[in-house]
Amino acid sequence: MEGGGKPGLESALIPEKHQRDHELYGEICQQGCCCRADVIEEVKKQLWLAGPLIAVSMLQYCLQVISIMFVGHTGELPLASASMASSFASVTGFSILLGMGSALETLCGKAYGAKQYNMLGIYTQRAMLTLLALSIPLAIIWFFTSTILISFGQDHEISILAGVYNCWMIPSLFAYGLLQCLNRFLQTQNNVFPMMFCSGITALLHILFCWAFVFEFGLGIKGAALAISISNWFNVLFLAIYIKFSPSCKNTWRGFTREAFHDLVSFIKLAIPSAIMICFEYWSFEMVVLLSGLLPNPKLETSILSISLNTCWMVYMISVGLGGAISTRVSNELGAGHSKGALLALRVMIAIAISEGAVVGITTILVRQVWGMLYSNEQEVIRYVAKIMPLLALSDFLDGFQCVLSGAARGCGWQNVCAWINLAAYYVVGIPSAVLFAFVFHIGGMGLWMGIICGLSVQVIALVTLNSCTNWDKEAEKAMQRDQDE
């Protein structure tokens, strides 16, 4: 395996070689050539970048899925509680840190395209400081999970155990924020294979931790949460060691510097709309799980919606990888002043996303009869999961398409506009439709998911319109001007 992968890995980790290829490709695009050879070359670049990013996204997300799977085999109440806790943790913690960290996709991506390598380390350190500080108030919110859920009318038993789960998961909050910064730091340099290797090792360790803590030590739901905390910190440690000692990062990471404390306000101004953009989307999905607790038979509905959400997020990780790839390609090309290269990258990724969405949708429908068995031994749960899977297939297709368009938007720095789009799509259309279907038309949990599909449809239409009306030459000029100002 080492002999077959070494040449490609080496080229991906050497900034100088990548930059020469990048400049050559930019010259071709500036001449207006968009022949078949250019498209094929772009496809190769994106798949080489997206493949590891998809693996990273799935491996890092599967920590939560694995923990819930282990808890699910200890009973229906622990499954519902862990699922509710994970949804609450995502809404009040993980999605916020993920959104704030995504600002680095714009800043580091364009800086790398403009060959301002030292700025990548400075931007990343600013993000690390900001996210660590933000994690403190978020940890306090997690500590009072039970009280907050009960005050919102959630089932008392589920809320108590959910609070226990999140209290044991508090250490993972700080690790997760650092992890987002380190991921973006490497991703925007097209240095993605170390991320994949570190995430793979962490996922394997996590399975061992869950088995030991949940069953061998008898910690149950506490052990599943503790396993997430330990695994996230291991991942951070692995990446930090690589960045510190790898020659591929010597130009972009020059150690901690006081310059990281300067101009924190500029980073926060971009990070806040980045967080709002992502949180508006993520919160709407998590909200359907919280709303399911208000339906008749809340234990069943919460379990089903949580399984659906976990399934959706797991598939969504493929789209996250594609979105990260197009964000990196667009930001790198714009930072280098190659507007046509950015446009070609977007068109190629859209074709890839449509193909991926069709395959995922068909696969989701084909496995609907057996998917519920992975989460529960209850026949009622298994039958309900099979019933809702066709809706998940449609939402997966739409979600994958919008994720790619959102990734391009992050590469351009359009977080403010996308925040407004997501607000309208999910909170003017999506959530009200979900409430209407579930509680007025009495469709139940499936009605909640139908509302999400309505929101996704509006978001896709708006993002397609936004990208279609973009003047890419002006975007390249703005990116280069911003880099000169820095």
C-alpha positions as CSV (number, residue, x, y, z in Angstrom):
1,M,0.0,0.0,0.0
2,E,2.9,2.4,0.8
3,G,4.4,1.8,-2.6
4,G,1.2,2.6,-4.4
5,G,0.2,5.7,-2.5
6,K,3.5,7.4,-1.8
7,P,4.0,9.4,-5.0
8,G,0.5,10.9,-4.9
9,L,0.7,11.6,-1.2
10,E,4.1,13.2,-1.5
11,S,2.9,15.6,-4.2
12,A,-0.2,16.5,-2.2
13,L,2.0,17.4,0.8
14,I,4.6,19.6,-1.0
15,P,3.3,23.1,-1.4
16,E,5.8,24.1,-4.0
17,K,4.9,21.4,-6.5
18,H,1.2,22.0,-5.9
19,Q,1.7,25.7,-6.5
20,R,3.5,25.1,-9.8
21,D,0.6,22.9,-10.9
22,H,-1.8,25.5,-9.6
23,E,-0.2,28.3,-11.6
24,L,-0.1,26.3,-14.8
25,Y,-3.7,25.4,-14.5
26,G,-4.6,29.1,-13.8
27,E,-2.8,30.2,-16.9
28,I,-4.9,27.8,-19.0
29,C,-8.1,29.0,-17.4
30,Q,-7.2,32.7,-17.9
31,Q,-6.9,32.0,-21.6
32,G,-10.5,31.0,-21.6
33,C,-9.8,27.3,-22.6
34,C,-12.4,25.0,-21.1
35,C,-11.7,21.9,-23.2
36,R,-12.3,18.3,-22.3
37,A,-8.8,17.9,-21.0
38,D,-9.3,20.8,-18.6
39,V,-12.5,19.3,-17.3
40,I,-10.8,15.9,-16.8
41,E,-7.9,17.5,-15.0
42,E,-10.3,19.4,-12.7
43,V,-12.2,16.2,-12.0
44,K,-9.0,14.5,-10.9
45,K,-8.0,17.3,-8.6
46,Q,-11.4,17.5,-7.0
47,L,-11.7,13.7,-6.5
48,W,-8.2,13.6,-5.1
49,L,-9.2,16.3,-2.6
50,A,-12.8,15.3,-1.9
51,G,-12.1,11.5,-1.4
52,P,-10.1,12.0,1.8
53,L,-12.3,14.9,3.0
54,I,-15.4,12.6,2.7
55,A,-13.5,10.0,4.7
56,V,-12.6,12.5,7.3
57,S,-16.1,13.9,7.6
58,M,-17.6,10.4,8.0
59,L,-15.0,9.1,10.4
60,Q,-15.3,12.1,12.7
61,Y,-19.1,12.1,12.6
62,C,-19.3,8.4,13.2
63,L,-18.0,8.9,16.7
64,Q,-21.5,10.1,17.8
65,V,-23.2,7.4,15.7
66,I,-21.1,4.6,17.2
67,S,-21.8,5.8,20.7
68,I,-25.6,5.9,20.0
69,M,-25.5,2.5,18.5
70,F,-23.8,1.1,21.6
71,V,-26.3,2.9,23.9
72,G,-29.2,1.7,21.7
73,H,-28.5,-1.9,22.6
74,T,-28.9,-1.2,26.3
75,G,-32.6,-0.1,26.0
76,E,-35.1,2.2,24.4
77,L,-34.9,4.9,27.1
78,P,-31.1,5.2,26.9
79,L,-31.3,5.3,23.1
80,A,-33.9,8.1,23.2
81,S,-31.9,10.0,25.9
82,A,-28.6,9.7,24.1
83,S,-30.2,10.8,20.8
84,M,-31.9,13.8,22.5
85,A,-28.6,14.7,24.2
86,S,-26.7,14.5,20.8
87,S,-29.3,16.8,19.2
88,F,-29.1,19.3,22.0
89,A,-25.3,19.1,21.9
90,S,-25.3,19.7,18.2
91,V,-27.6,22.7,18.5
92,T,-25.9,24.4,21.4
93,G,-22.3,23.5,20.8
94,F,-20.9,21.5,17.9
95,S,-22.7,23.3,15.1
96,I,-21.6,26.7,16.5
97,L,-18.0,25.7,16.7
98,L,-18.2,24.1,13.3
99,G,-19.6,27.3,11.8
100,M,-17.1,29.6,13.5
101,G,-14.3,27.4,12.3
102,S,-15.5,27.4,8.7
103,A,-14.5,31.0,8.4
104,L,-11.0,29.6,7.9
105,E,-12.1,28.1,4.6
106,T,-12.4,31.6,3.2
107,L,-9.4,33.2,5.0
108,C,-6.8,30.3,4.7
109,G,-8.0,29.2,1.3
110,K,-7.5,32.6,-0.3
111,A,-4.2,33.2,1.5
112,Y,-2.9,29.9,0.3
113,G,-3.9,30.7,-3.3
114,A,-2.2,34.1,-3.0
115,K,1.0,32.4,-1.6
116,Q,0.7,34.2,1.7
117,Y,1.7,31.0,3.6
118,N,2.5,32.5,6.9
119,M,-1.0,33.9,7.2
120,L,-2.5,30.4,7.4
121,G,-0.9,29.8,10.8
122,I,-1.9,33.2,12.1
123,Y,-5.5,32.8,11.0
124,T,-5.6,29.4,12.5
125,Q,-4.3,30.6,15.9
126,R,-6.8,33.4,15.9
127,A,-9.6,30.8,15.3
128,M,-8.2,28.5,18.1
129,L,-8.2,31.4,20.6
130,T,-11.8,32.4,19.7
131,L,-13.2,28.9,19.7
132,L,-11.6,27.9,23.0
133,A,-13.0,31.1,24.6
134,L,-16.5,30.4,23.2
135,S,-16.4,26.8,24.5
136,I,-16.6,28.0,28.1
137,P,-20.1,29.4,28.0
138,L,-21.2,26.6,25.8
139,A,-20.0,24.1,28.4
140,I,-22.1,25.8,31.0
141,I,-25.1,25.4,28.8
142,W,-24.4,21.7,28.5
143,F,-24.1,21.3,32.2
144,F,-27.8,22.4,32.6
145,T,-29.0,20.2,29.7
146,S,-31.6,18.4,31.9
147,T,-33.1,21.6,33.3
148,I,-33.3,23.3,29.8
149,L,-35.0,20.2,28.2
150,I,-37.5,19.8,31.0
151,S,-38.4,23.6,30.8
152,F,-39.2,23.1,27.1
153,G,-41.7,20.3,27.9
154,Q,-39.6,17.3,27.0
155,D,-40.1,13.9,28.7
156,H,-38.7,14.0,32.3
157,E,-36.9,10.6,32.1
158,I,-35.4,11.3,28.7
159,S,-34.2,14.7,29.8
160,I,-32.5,13.5,33.0
161,L,-30.5,10.9,31.2
162,A,-29.7,13.3,28.3
163,G,-28.3,15.7,30.9
164,V,-26.0,13.0,32.3
165,Y,-24.8,12.2,28.7
166,N,-23.9,15.8,27.9
167,C,-22.1,16.4,31.2
168,W,-19.8,13.5,30.5
169,M,-19.3,14.9,27.0
170,I,-18.2,18.4,28.0
171,P,-14.5,17.8,27.6
172,S,-15.1,16.9,23.9
173,L,-16.4,20.5,23.3
174,F,-13.0,22.0,23.7
175,A,-11.3,19.3,21.6
176,Y,-14.0,19.7,18.9
177,G,-13.3,23.5,18.5
178,L,-9.5,22.9,18.1
179,L,-10.2,20.0,15.7
180,Q,-12.2,22.3,13.4
181,C,-9.3,24.8,13.2
182,L,-6.7,22.1,12.5
183,N,-8.9,20.5,9.9
184,R,-9.4,23.7,8.0
185,F,-5.7,24.6,8.3
186,L,-4.7,21.4,6.5
187,Q,-7.7,21.3,4.1
188,T,-7.0,24.7,2.6
189,Q,-3.5,23.5,1.7
190,N,-4.9,20.5,-0.1
191,N,-3.0,18.5,2.6
192,V,-5.9,16.1,3.5
193,F,-4.4,12.6,3.8
194,P,-3.0,13.1,7.3
195,M,-6.4,14.2,8.4
196,M,-7.9,11.0,7.0
197,F,-5.3,8.8,8.7
198,C,-5.7,10.5,12.0
199,S,-9.5,10.3,11.9
200,G,-9.3,6.6,10.9
201,I,-7.1,5.7,13.8
202,T,-9.4,7.7,16.1
203,A,-12.5,5.9,14.9
204,L,-11.0,2.5,15.5
205,L,-9.9,3.5,19.0
206,H,-13.5,4.9,19.6
207,I,-15.0,1.5,19.0
208,L,-12.7,0.0,21.6
209,F,-13.4,2.8,24.1
210,C,-17.2,2.4,23.6
211,W,-17.1,-1.4,24.1
212,A,-14.9,-1.0,27.2
213,F,-16.8,1.8,28.9
214,V,-20.4,0.8,28.0
215,F,-20.2,-3.0,28.6
216,E,-17.0,-4.0,30.3
217,F,-16.9,-1.2,32.9
218,G,-20.7,-1.0,33.0
219,L,-20.8,2.8,32.6
220,G,-23.7,2.6,30.1
221,I,-24.7,6.0,28.7
222,K,-21.9,7.7,30.7
223,G,-19.3,5.5,29.1
224,A,-20.6,6.3,25.5
225,A,-20.2,10.0,26.2
226,L,-16.8,9.7,27.8
227,A,-15.6,7.7,24.8
228,I,-16.5,10.7,22.5
229,S,-14.5,13.1,24.7
230,I,-11.4,10.9,24.8
231,S,-11.5,10.1,21.1
232,N,-11.8,13.8,20.1
233,W,-8.8,14.7,22.2
234,F,-6.8,11.9,20.6
235,N,-7.6,13.2,17.2
236,V,-6.4,16.7,18.2
237,L,-3.2,15.3,19.6
238,F,-2.5,13.3,16.4
239,L,-3.0,16.3,14.1
240,A,-1.0,18.7,16.4
241,I,2.0,16.3,16.3
242,Y,1.8,16.1,12.5
243,I,1.6,19.9,12.0
244,K,4.4,20.5,14.4
245,F,6.9,18.0,12.9
246,S,5.8,17.7,9.3
247,P,8.0,19.4,6.6
248,S,4.9,20.1,4.6
249,C,3.7,22.6,7.2
250,K,7.0,24.4,7.8
251,N,6.0,27.4,5.7
252,T,2.4,27.7,7.0
253,W,3.0,26.9,10.7
254,R,5.9,28.7,12.3
255,G,4.9,28.3,15.9
256,F,2.6,30.3,18.1
257,T,3.0,34.1,17.7
258,R,1.6,37.2,19.3
259,E,0.3,38.3,16.0
260,A,-2.5,35.9,16.5
261,F,-3.9,38.2,19.1
262,H,-4.0,41.1,16.7
263,D,-7.1,41.9,14.6
264,L,-9.3,39.2,16.3
265,V,-12.3,41.4,15.5
266,S,-11.8,40.9,11.8
267,F,-11.9,37.2,12.2
268,I,-14.9,37.3,14.5
269,K,-16.8,39.5,11.9
270,L,-16.4,36.7,9.4
271,A,-16.8,33.8,11.8
272,I,-20.1,35.0,13.2
273,P,-22.0,35.0,9.9
274,S,-20.2,31.7,9.1
275,A,-21.6,30.2,12.3
276,I,-25.1,31.7,11.6
277,M,-25.1,30.3,8.1
278,I,-24.4,26.8,9.3
279,C,-26.4,26.9,12.5
280,F,-29.6,28.0,10.8
281,E,-29.3,24.9,8.6
282,Y,-28.2,22.4,11.3
283,W,-30.6,23.7,14.0
284,S,-33.6,23.1,11.8
285,F,-32.7,19.4,11.4
286,E,-32.1,19.0,15.1
287,M,-35.3,20.9,15.9
288,V,-37.4,18.1,14.3
289,V,-35.9,15.7,17.0
290,L,-36.9,18.2,19.7
291,L,-40.4,18.6,18.2
292,S,-40.7,14.8,18.1
293,G,-40.7,14.8,21.9
294,L,-44.0,16.6,21.8
295,L,-45.7,14.0,19.6
296,P,-47.8,11.1,21.0
297,N,-45.6,8.2,22.0
298,P,-42.5,10.5,22.4
299,K,-40.0,7.6,23.1
300,L,-40.8,6.0,19.7
301,E,-41.0,9.2,17.7
302,T,-37.8,10.6,19.3
303,S,-35.9,7.4,18.6
304,I,-37.1,7.2,15.0
305,L,-36.4,10.9,14.2
306,S,-33.0,10.6,15.9
307,I,-32.1,7.5,13.9
308,S,-33.3,9.3,10.7
309,L,-31.2,12.4,11.6
310,N,-28.1,10.3,12.4
311,T,-28.6,8.5,9.1
312,C,-29.1,11.8,7.2
313,W,-26.0,13.3,8.8
314,M,-23.9,10.2,8.1
315,V,-24.8,10.4,4.4
316,Y,-24.4,14.2,4.6
317,M,-20.8,13.7,5.5
318,I,-20.2,12.7,1.8
319,S,-21.6,16.1,0.8
320,V,-19.6,17.8,3.5
321,G,-16.4,16.3,1.9
322,L,-17.5,17.6,-1.5
323,G,-18.4,20.9,-0.1
324,G,-15.0,21.2,1.6
325,A,-13.3,20.3,-1.7
326,I,-15.1,22.9,-3.7
327,S,-14.6,25.5,-1.0
328,T,-10.9,24.9,-1.1
329,R,-10.7,24.9,-4.9
330,V,-12.8,28.1,-5.3
331,S,-10.9,30.0,-2.5
332,N,-7.5,28.9,-3.9
333,E,-8.4,29.9,-7.4
334,L,-9.9,33.3,-6.4
335,G,-6.9,34.0,-4.1
336,A,-4.6,33.5,-7.1
337,G,-6.9,35.6,-9.3
338,H,-8.1,32.8,-11.6
339,S,-11.8,33.5,-12.0
340,K,-12.4,31.0,-14.8
341,G,-10.6,28.3,-12.8
342,A,-13.1,28.9,-9.9
343,L,-16.1,28.7,-12.2
344,L,-14.9,25.5,-13.9
345,A,-14.3,24.0,-10.5
346,L,-17.9,24.8,-9.4
347,R,-19.4,23.3,-12.6
348,V,-17.4,20.1,-12.3
349,M,-18.4,19.7,-8.6
350,I,-22.1,20.3,-9.4
351,A,-22.0,17.4,-11.9
352,I,-20.2,15.2,-9.3
353,A,-22.8,16.1,-6.6
354,I,-25.8,15.2,-8.8
355,S,-24.3,11.8,-9.6
356,E,-23.5,11.2,-5.9
357,G,-26.9,12.2,-4.8
358,A,-28.6,9.8,-7.2
359,V,-26.5,6.9,-6.1
360,V,-27.1,7.7,-2.4
361,G,-30.8,8.1,-2.9
362,I,-31.2,4.7,-4.6
363,T,-29.1,3.0,-2.0
364,T,-31.1,4.5,0.9
365,I,-34.3,3.1,-0.5
366,L,-32.7,-0.3,-1.1
367,V,-31.5,-0.8,2.5
368,R,-34.7,0.6,4.1
369,Q,-35.9,-2.8,5.4
370,V,-32.7,-3.6,7.3
371,W,-31.3,-0.2,8.4
372,G,-33.3,0.0,11.6
373,M,-31.8,-3.2,12.9
374,L,-28.4,-1.4,13.3
375,Y,-30.0,0.8,15.9
376,S,-32.6,-1.3,17.7
377,N,-34.0,-4.8,18.3
378,E,-37.5,-3.5,18.6
379,Q,-39.7,-4.5,15.6
380,E,-41.8,-1.3,15.9
381,V,-38.7,0.8,15.5
382,I,-37.4,-1.3,12.5
383,R,-40.8,-1.0,10.7
384,Y,-41.1,2.8,11.3
385,V,-37.5,3.4,10.0
386,A,-38.3,1.4,6.8
387,K,-41.3,3.6,6.3
388,I,-39.5,6.9,6.6
389,M,-36.4,6.0,4.5
390,P,-37.8,7.1,1.1
391,L,-38.2,10.6,2.5
392,L,-34.6,10.5,3.7
393,A,-33.5,9.6,0.2
394,L,-35.1,12.7,-1.2
395,S,-33.7,14.9,1.5
396,D,-30.2,13.4,1.0
397,F,-30.3,14.3,-2.7
398,L,-31.3,17.9,-2.0
399,D,-29.0,18.3,0.9
400,G,-26.0,17.1,-1.1
401,F,-26.7,19.6,-3.9
402,Q,-27.1,22.5,-1.5
403,C,-24.0,21.5,0.4
404,V,-21.8,21.9,-2.7
405,L,-23.3,25.3,-3.5
406,S,-22.8,26.4,0.1
407,G,-19.2,25.3,0.0
408,A,-18.6,27.4,-3.1
409,A,-20.2,30.3,-1.2
410,R,-17.9,29.9,1.7
411,G,-14.9,29.8,-0.7
412,C,-16.1,33.2,-2.0
413,G,-16.8,34.7,1.4
414,W,-20.6,35.0,0.9
415,Q,-21.5,33.9,4.5
416,N,-23.7,37.0,5.1
417,V,-25.9,36.4,2.1
418,C,-26.1,32.6,2.8
419,A,-27.2,33.3,6.4
420,W,-30.2,35.2,5.1
421,I,-31.0,32.5,2.6
422,N,-30.9,29.8,5.3
423,L,-33.0,31.9,7.6
424,A,-35.8,32.2,5.0
425,A,-35.5,28.6,3.8
426,Y,-35.7,26.9,7.1
427,Y,-37.5,29.3,9.5
428,V,-40.0,30.9,7.2
429,V,-40.7,27.8,5.1
430,G,-39.2,24.6,6.6
431,I,-40.0,24.6,10.3
432,P,-43.6,26.1,9.9
433,S,-44.3,23.4,7.3
434,A,-43.0,20.7,9.6
435,V,-45.3,21.9,12.4
436,L,-48.2,22.0,9.9
437,F,-47.7,18.5,8.6
438,A,-47.0,16.9,12.0
439,F,-49.4,18.6,14.4
440,V,-52.2,20.0,12.2
441,F,-52.4,17.2,9.5
442,H,-51.3,14.6,12.1
443,I,-48.7,12.9,9.9
444,G,-46.4,12.6,12.9
445,G,-42.6,12.2,12.6
446,M,-42.8,11.8,8.8
447,G,-44.6,15.2,8.6
448,L,-41.7,16.8,10.5
449,W,-39.3,15.5,7.8
450,M,-41.6,16.6,5.0
451,G,-41.2,20.2,6.4
452,I,-37.4,19.9,6.2
453,I,-37.7,18.8,2.6
454,C,-39.7,22.0,1.8
455,G,-36.9,24.1,3.4
456,L,-34.2,22.3,1.5
457,S,-36.0,23.0,-1.8
458,V,-36.2,26.7,-1.1
459,Q,-32.5,26.8,-0.1
460,V,-31.4,25.0,-3.3
461,I,-33.4,27.3,-5.5
462,A,-31.9,30.4,-3.8
463,L,-28.3,29.1,-4.0
464,V,-28.6,28.2,-7.7
465,T,-29.8,31.7,-8.4
466,L,-27.0,33.3,-6.4
467,N,-24.3,31.3,-8.1
468,S,-25.8,31.9,-11.6
469,C,-25.8,35.6,-11.1
470,T,-22.2,35.9,-9.9
471,N,-19.6,37.9,-11.7
472,W,-16.5,35.7,-11.1
473,D,-14.0,38.2,-12.4
474,K,-15.1,40.7,-9.8
475,E,-14.9,38.0,-7.1
476,A,-11.3,37.3,-8.1
477,E,-10.5,41.0,-8.0
478,K,-12.0,41.3,-4.5
479,A,-10.1,38.3,-3.2
480,M,-6.7,39.6,-4.5
481,Q,-7.5,43.1,-3.0
482,R,-8.3,41.6,0.4
483,D,-5.0,39.6,0.4
484,Q,-3.0,42.7,-0.5
485,D,-4.7,44.6,2.4
486,E,-3.7,41.8,4.8
